[in-house]
Amino acid sequence: MPKCEDVVNQLRAVLPSYTDKFNASVNITAWSRVDSTITITTDEDILLTSSGLLGNGSYVNIGNVLTENPVVSISVSGTTATCEVSNIHDLTENFEMTVKFKDIPTDGWDEDFELLTVPTQTGFTFEVPSGIATPDITSAVLLENRYSFNGYYELTALGNKTYIYELPEYNASIPTTADLTDAKVLYGLRISGADWEDNIKRFFTKQPENNFWMFAIIGDTVASKSRQNDSDSIAKFQEASRYEQEIIQSLVLYVFIPQSSSKITARQARDEIEDLRLPILKAMAGHQFSSGLTEDKPYVCVYAGDGFYADEFSYYIHRFEFENTMKINPADTVEAQNTVATRFFVNNFINEFDEFIKTDIANLPT
């Protein structure tokens, strides 16, 4: 079953890609790749250790590094455009929603376009406005938020605000240049875990108003109450039946939003939650946490609601609830047969006068 550590690591790996409310950041000013090694330079030192600077072995998030894939051709037919790029792209139909280009001087081509289809590794189609002109692609590149180039990595400091990290996988045909307009190193993640609800307020210390915190807690595990399944032992587990039982584990996130003590209500803090719901859903909903059971079925984490938890005047707390479903199978249970040897036993029957009238001796097979 998922541990609190698993939930915290998932949040730390994904959440900074969608919101900067739970981290500090520095800008990436230079980026280069040699095989699987990425070298970056930042505009400020990354402050993580007690001595002030990044210690080797520290983990950070790399965000918004957009690799540049040179455009070979773009053709337009009605409201559909077809593009070919020189390197294998990382676009995935029904996963990426839009595509964006750089260095196209033709009017109307500096927008995000809806991705339609991905028929080949170097080709794709996208929707364009009716009547748009065929673009000048002399210097055009496709900007890609490529898988593995952004994410949660262990940095090694080289000095002079320069660091390296290793890609988990790479392909020789992928781009070696990147657009760094919005590229950042996100660090100092204010995401942690706690054992139970009563302790989260003790763990939280006074913070500046812009320093949000999040605590994850593993909630209770309960048997499924599905109306399609019998849930009591007599109805469900008859003799020689196959043992299958769904269980649900609660995963709860508490968001702390510091606020000025002069505020009468937490209205502004509550409004901040509306901007955080989508990032939190992106990090949690649909993720497959390991069940830890024998048959690790691919159930996904589902959203179960959110709402007000507490207003302590100096900070507001909001609660997000998720559920992770798992299934107990026969492989997770004891064998449904008797494997223990038994001895002879004697049954004595007596009448109302306390006289023995029959003795049965039985020997059960071992």
N, C-alpha and C positions, 0 to 999 in steps of 0.2 A: 504494500500500500504506500502511496506517496508520503514521504517524510516532509517535515517543515522545510528542511534544507533544499529539497527538490523544488518546492514552491518558490522559495526565496531566489534560488538560482534562475528559475524560469523568468521571474519578474525582472531580475537584474539584467538578464540577457536581452529581453525584448522591450521592456517599458521605455528605456531611454531613447529608443528609435522613434517613439511617438509623442513623448513629452519630456521637457527638461525640468519639471517641477521637483524631481527627486534626486538631482545631481548637480555638481559643478561642471564647468566645461572650459576648454581652451580651443582656439581655432587651429586647424591644420593648415600650414602655409606651404608645405612641400611634401610630395608623395612620389615614391618610385618603387618598382617591383623588379626583383631579380629572382627568377624561378618562384619559389614559394615564400621568399623573404620580402616583407614590406618594410621600407624605411620611411619614417615621417618626421617632419619638423613642425614644432608648434610655436605660436607667438608668445607663449609664457611657459614657465616651468610648471609641471604637474605636481601639485603638493599633496602628498599622501602619507608619508611617514612622520614619525615624531620629530625627526630632524628637519622636516620641511619638504624634502624632495622625494620624488618617486623612488621606491625601493624595487629592485629587480624581483620579479615574481608577483608583482601587483597586477590585478586585473582591472581593465577599463573597458568602456564601450567605444568603438569606432563608429561614427555615424555620418551619413550624407556624403561619403566619398563616391562620386559618380564616375565610373569608368567611361572613357570616350571610345566609341566604336565607329570608325570611319564609314560614311555612307557611300555605297557604290551607285545606287540608283533609286529614284522615287518617281513613280508614275501615278497619275490621277485619272480616275474614271467616275464621273458623277461625284458622289460623296464618299467614295472609297479610294484610298491611296495604298499602293503596294511599295514596300521598301525592301531593298537588299543591302546588307552591310558586309564589310570585308572579313570580320572575325565572327566566330560563333557567338551568338547573343545569349542572353540569360532570361529572355522573356518566356513566360508560361501562360498559356491561354487559361482564362478563368481564375488566374491568380493576380497577375499584374492588370491594373485597370486602365492605365494610361501610358503613353510614350511621349518623350520630350527630346527635341533636337537642339543643337547649338551651332552657331555660325552659319545660319541660313539667312541671307540678307533680304530675301523676298518677303513682302508684306504678308502678315497672317500666319507665319510659320514659327513664331516665338511662343506659341501656346502649348498646353498639354492636350494631346489627342487621345480619344478613346481607342484602346486596342481591340481589334475585332477577331482576327485569327492568327495562328502561328503555324503555317504549313511546313516550314523547314527550319533548320538550325541557323540559317542566315537570312531568312525572309519572314515577313509578317505583313499584315494589312491593318489599317486603322481608319477611323472616320474623320473626314475633313468637311469644312463648310462648303456648300454648293457654290461653284464659280471661283474657288481659290486657284491662284495661278500656279503653274508648275514651278517648283523651287529651283534656285541656283544652288547646286550641291558641291561646288568647287572645294569648299573647306568644311562641309557639313559633317557632324558627328552625332551619333545616337548616344544620349546620356543614360547610363544604366546603373541602378542601385543593385549591383551584382551580388548574388549570393556569395557569402564567405568573405567578401572584401569589407563588409561592415558587420559588426557583431562584438561579442564578448571575448576579449583576448588578453593574454598575459604579455605585458610589455617588458622589454629590456632597455634600460637607459644607456645611451652611448655618450651623453654629455652634450652641452650646447643646445639644449632643448630638442635633441634628436633621439628617436627611439626606434626599435624594430619589433615586429611581431611576425609569427609564422602562420601562413594560411594552412588550414587543414587539408585542402586539396586545391589543385590548380590545373590549368590546361595551357599548353604552350601557345595555343592560338587565341588566347584572350588578350584584351588590350593591356598596354603597359603605361598608358597615360590616363589622367583623371582630372575632372573638374572639381575644384576645391572651394567653390563659392560659399557653400554652407557646411563644409566638412568640419567636424569637431571631434575632439576626444572628450568623452563624458566620463567623469570619475567622481569619487566621493559619494557613492550611491547611498542614499538614506532609505534603504529598504532592509528590514530585518525580520526576525521571527520571535515569537513568544510562546510560552507554554499554555497559558489560559488568559481569559479576558481581564480578570482582576489585576493582572500584572502589567498590562500595556501602559497604563497611566504612570506607573512607577518608572518604566523604562524611558519614557519620554522626558526630555529636559527642555528648558526654555530655549526657543529658537527665534531667529529673526523671522519677520512675517513672510518672507519669500521662501523659507526653508521647510517644505512639506516633508513629512515622514510617513512611511507605510510599515505596518507590522502584519505578518501572516501568522495565522493560528490554524492548526489542524483540529477540526471539530469532532463531534461524535460520529461513530460509525453505526448505522442502523440497518435492519433488514428492509428490503424493498416492500412497499405497501401497494404494489401494482394491483389493480382490480382484476387483471387477467390471470393472476397467479394466486393459488392458495398460499397463505402465509403462516398457518399454524402447523405444528408437527404432525398432528393426527391426519389432517386433510392432505398434506403434501407428501409426506414420507411414509408411504405404505411399504409393506414387506416387499423386498426385491426391487423397489423403485430406484431409479437413477437419481442420485443426489445432485441437484442443481439449485442454487439459491443466489439471487442477486443481493448485493449489499451496497449501501450508499455512504460515502464518506464526505463529510462537510469540510470545505476549505473556506476560511473567512479572512478577509483583508480589512484592516482598519487604517483609514487615512486620517492623519493629523494635520490640520491646517492652522498654524499660529495666526492670531489676530490681535489687533490693538485692544487693550483693556478698556479703552474709551468707547468702544462700539457697544451699542445696546443689544443688538441681536447679531446672530451669525449669518445674516442674509447674504452678505458678500462671500463668505466662506462656502455657504451652501451652493451659491451660483458657480463657484470654481469646480464643483463636482461634475457639473454638466459638461465641462471641458475634459474631465478626466475619465468619464465613463468609457468612451471609445478606446483610448489607449489601454485601459485595464482589460477591456474585452479582447483587444488584439493580443494581449499578453497571455490571457488565461483561457478564454472560451475556445473549445475545440482542441486544446492541447491534450496529448495522450500521456498521462502520467503512468508510470509502471505500477501494476497492482501488487507485485511481489508474490502473487499466487503461482501455482504450477503452470497453468495455462494462462499466459499473460495476454488476455483478450484486448483488442484495440478499442476499448471504450474511451470516450472523450469527456473532458471536463465541461460542464454546462453551467451557464449563468442561472442563479436562483433568486436574484433580487438584490436590492440595496436600499439603504435608508439611514435616517438620522440615528446616531448612537448616543452622543453626549455633547453638551456645550458647557465648557469650563471657563467661559469668559475670555481667558487668554488663548484658548485654542478650541477648535471645533473638531469633532470626530465623526466620520461617516463610515458605515459598515457595508462592505460588499460581500455577498455570499455566493459561493460556487459549490457544485456537487460533483463528485467523481464516482462513477459507477464501476463496480467490479462484480465478477461472478465466481462463486465457489463451485467447483466441479468435483466429481468423484476422486480425482487425483489428489485433491486437497484434504480428503477425509480418511478415516480408518477403513480397513477392508470390511465389507459387509458379509462376513462369514465367521464362524466359530473356529478358531485355530488353537484353542486351549484344551488340553486333555482333562477329562473328568474322572472321578473315582466312583466305586460302587456306592450306592446309597440305599437306605432301607426306609420304607414307608410303613408305619404302624397305624392301623385303624382300630378304634375301640368303640364299644357300644356304651349305652347309658349306665351300665353296671360296672364300667371300667374293666371289662374283660377283653383281652385281645382276641379278635375273631379272624384277622387276616394279616399276613405279612407278605409284602411284595418286594422282591429284590430285582433291581434292574441294572444293566450294564450298558451305558451309552457308548456308541462308537467314538474312538479317539482319533 
